[in-house]
Amino acid sequence: MLNSLSGFIKIARGVGIIAIVVIYTLLVHHVNSSFESGTSQTNLLGVVVETQSIGAILALIPLFFIALTLAFKIRSRLIGSIFLLGYFALAWFIWPLIKQNTGLIFWMLDIGLMLALLMTFAQTLIKGRKPLCVHFAEIINGGTLPPEHEIYARNVTVAWVLFFAMIIIVSTLLFFLAPLQVWSFFVNFLTLPLVALMFAIEFFVRKRLLTNLPESNVMDAVHAYLDKSARTP
């Protein structure tokens, strides 16, 4: 009974997180599209609110969670609280500037995430370090890899670095050269499918090039990455 309840709670929590992410993504794209079409106001739960204000709030939400995470990492609760108060004070002080540049903030958040992922993979390619995909493959395979598998996994790490670099370049070009709505559609609705496609392509290429692999699937790599992230301080 307890196991069933625990499983239900995990599923409900996962569905809830997915729903929040989807709603947030749709709201961000709606705000960006409204800016592009010249809409000055939108109706939210029966209350007329400026689109710029909604955009500013949405832009500040990820920054708030980043600030909250940093505050929790500070050992002193007093200093952590002061840090959070400083965040709110700064947000209030520059509120007009945030409202006028929400698109730029969304772009910086997207680029920051992609750059963090790029650096996570790229730094493991430094001489003397184990490439990240080699580490993932060892987790999946349950031990040291044969030489040809290790070379392949290193090349996959390079491929992910190039992939994230491509996303950064395309996102930047679209943001500065294309309508905001086009950039927003790419970032909010195409980036994750492209990541999924990258996983799928790598999986099928690996099956064709390498033999004697243990039974695994695309999600094993995802689980390995999440496990690595959860255990990294």
C-alpha positions in Angstrom: 0.0 0.0 0.0 2.8 2.4 1.0 4.7 1.5 -2.2 1.7 2.2 -4.3 1.1 5.5 -2.6 4.8 6.4 -3.0 4.7 5.6 -6.7 1.5 7.6 -7.1 3.1 10.6 -5.4 6.2 10.4 -7.6 4.1 10.2 -10.8 1.9 13.1 -9.6 5.0 15.2 -8.8 6.5 14.4 -12.2 3.2 15.4 -13.9 3.0 18.5 -11.9 6.5 19.6 -12.8 5.9 18.9 -16.4 2.7 20.9 -16.3 4.4 23.9 -14.7 7.2 23.8 -17.3 4.7 23.6 -20.1 2.6 26.5 -18.7 5.7 28.6 -18.1 6.9 27.9 -21.7 3.5 28.8 -23.2 3.3 32.0 -21.2 6.8 33.1 -22.2 6.1 32.5 -25.9 2.8 34.3 -25.5 4.5 37.3 -24.0 7.2 37.3 -26.7 4.5 37.0 -29.4 2.5 39.9 -27.8 5.6 42.1 -27.8 6.1 41.3 -31.5 2.5 42.0 -32.5 2.4 45.2 -30.5 -0.1 43.9 -27.9 0.1 46.2 -24.8 -2.2 44.4 -22.5 -3.4 40.8 -21.7 -6.1 39.4 -19.6 -4.9 37.1 -16.8 -7.5 35.4 -14.6 -9.9 38.3 -15.3 -7.4 41.0 -14.4 -6.0 43.3 -17.0 -2.2 43.3 -16.7 0.4 44.9 -18.9 2.2 42.3 -21.0 5.5 43.9 -20.1 4.8 43.3 -16.4 3.9 39.6 -17.0 7.1 39.3 -19.1 9.2 40.8 -16.3 7.7 38.5 -13.7 8.4 35.5 -15.9 11.9 36.6 -16.6 12.6 37.0 -12.8 11.2 33.6 -11.9 14.3 31.6 -13.0 16.6 34.2 -11.5 14.7 33.9 -8.2 15.3 30.2 -8.1 19.0 30.7 -8.9 19.2 33.3 -6.1 17.3 30.9 -3.8 19.7 28.0 -4.6 22.7 30.2 -3.9 21.1 31.5 -0.6 20.6 27.9 0.6 24.3 27.1 -0.2 25.4 29.9 2.2 26.0 28.4 5.6 24.8 31.4 7.5 21.0 31.8 7.4 21.4 35.5 8.2 23.7 36.1 5.2 21.5 33.9 3.0 18.4 35.9 4.0 20.3 39.2 3.4 21.3 37.8 0.0 17.7 37.1 -0.9 16.5 40.5 0.3 19.3 42.0 -1.9 17.8 40.2 -4.9 14.3 41.5 -4.3 15.7 45.0 -3.6 17.7 45.0 -6.9 14.7 43.6 -8.8 12.5 46.4 -7.5 15.1 49.1 -8.2 15.6 48.0 -11.8 12.0 46.9 -12.5 11.4 49.5 -15.3 14.6 48.3 -17.0 13.5 44.7 -16.7 10.1 45.4 -18.2 11.8 47.1 -21.2 14.3 44.3 -21.8 12.5 41.0 -21.0 13.3 39.5 -24.4 17.0 40.2 -23.7 16.7 38.5 -20.3 15.0 35.5 -21.8 17.8 35.2 -24.3 20.5 35.5 -21.7 18.8 32.8 -19.6 18.7 30.5 -22.6 22.3 31.1 -23.6 23.4 30.7 -20.0 21.8 27.3 -19.7 23.2 26.1 -23.1 26.6 27.5 -22.2 26.5 25.7 -18.8 25.8 22.4 -20.6 28.5 23.1 -23.2 31.1 23.7 -20.4 29.9 20.7 -18.5 30.8 18.5 -21.4 33.8 20.5 -22.8 35.8 20.7 -19.5 35.9 16.9 -19.4 37.8 16.9 -22.7 40.8 18.5 -21.1 43.8 16.3 -21.1 44.0 14.1 -18.0 40.2 14.1 -17.5 37.6 11.5 -18.4 35.2 12.6 -21.1 31.7 12.9 -19.7 30.2 10.4 -22.2 32.9 7.9 -21.3 31.8 8.2 -17.7 28.2 7.7 -18.6 29.0 4.7 -20.8 30.9 3.1 -17.9 27.9 3.6 -15.7 25.6 2.0 -18.2 28.0 -0.9 -19.1 29.0 -1.5 -15.5 32.8 -1.2 -15.9 35.7 -0.1 -18.0 35.1 0.3 -21.7 36.9 -1.5 -24.5 39.3 0.9 -26.4 37.0 1.3 -29.4 34.0 2.1 -27.2 36.0 4.6 -25.2 37.1 6.4 -28.4 33.5 6.4 -29.6 32.3 7.8 -26.3 34.9 10.6 -26.4 33.7 11.5 -29.9 30.1 11.6 -28.6 31.3 14.1 -25.9 32.8 16.3 -28.7 29.5 16.0 -30.6 27.5 17.2 -27.7 29.8 20.2 -27.3 29.4 21.0 -31.0 25.6 20.6 -30.6 25.3 23.0 -27.7 27.6 25.5 -29.6 25.3 25.2 -32.6 22.2 25.9 -30.4 23.9 29.0 -28.9 24.8 30.3 -32.4 21.4 29.7 -33.9 19.6 31.2 -30.9 21.8 34.3 -31.0 21.4 34.8 -34.7 17.6 34.4 -34.5 17.4 36.8 -31.5 19.3 39.6 -33.1 18.3 39.1 -36.8 14.8 37.6 -36.8 11.5 38.6 -35.2 11.3 37.9 -31.5 8.4 35.5 -32.1 10.6 33.4 -34.4 13.4 33.2 -31.8 10.9 32.4 -29.1 9.4 29.5 -31.1 12.8 28.1 -31.7 13.9 28.3 -28.0 10.6 27.2 -26.4 9.4 24.6 -28.9 12.3 23.3 -30.9 15.3 23.1 -28.6 14.1 20.1 -26.5 13.0 18.1 -29.5 16.4 18.7 -31.0 18.0 17.4 -27.9 15.8 14.3 -28.0 16.7 13.9 -31.7 20.4 14.1 -30.8 19.9 11.3 -28.2 18.1 9.2 -30.7 20.7 9.7 -33.5 23.5 8.9 -31.2 21.7 5.7 -30.0 21.2 4.4 -33.5 24.7 5.3 -34.6 26.1 3.5 -31.6 24.1 0.4 -32.4 25.5 0.3 -36.0 29.1 1.1 -35.2 29.7 -0.8 -32.0 29.1 -4.5 -31.3 28.8 -6.5 -28.1 27.0 -3.7 -26.3 24.9 -4.5 -23.2 21.2 -4.0 -23.5 20.4 -0.3 -23.1 18.2 2.4 -24.5 18.2 6.1 -25.1 16.9 6.9 -21.6 19.8 5.1 -20.0 22.1 8.0 -21.0 19.5 10.5 -19.7 19.3 8.6 -16.3 23.1 8.5 -16.2 23.4 12.3 -16.7 20.7 13.0 -14.0 22.4 10.6 -11.6 25.7 12.4 -12.2 24.1 15.8 -11.7 22.3 14.7 -8.5 25.6 13.4 -7.0 27.6 16.4 -8.0 27.9 18.9 -5.1 
